[in-house]
Amino acid sequence: MSQRTADLVISVLASVVSIALSWPYWRAFEYAPESPLAWYLYFALGFVLAVYVFQVFIGRLRELFGHEASAHAHDTEP
């Protein structure tokens, strides 16, 4: 499994967990918009944006740890 595929899988799983955690707040369609179609569109768009945000976060986190590892390796060289 490539790194990009792993990042995508982690992002999708994190987004699914995020939506599952918000379940009590939207399950009764109590808040605006009142239309179920609007809710489905709202959560579909939110899911896509959440996947994107998680992917960017994981990428920047990997880059940050990469810089830290290279700085640490540079400090330990004789």
Secondary structure, DSSP 8 states (H G I E B T S, - for coil): --HHHHHHHHHHHHHHHHHHHTHHHHTT--SS---HHHHHHHHHHHHHHHHHHHHHHHHHHHHHHHHHHHHHHHHH--
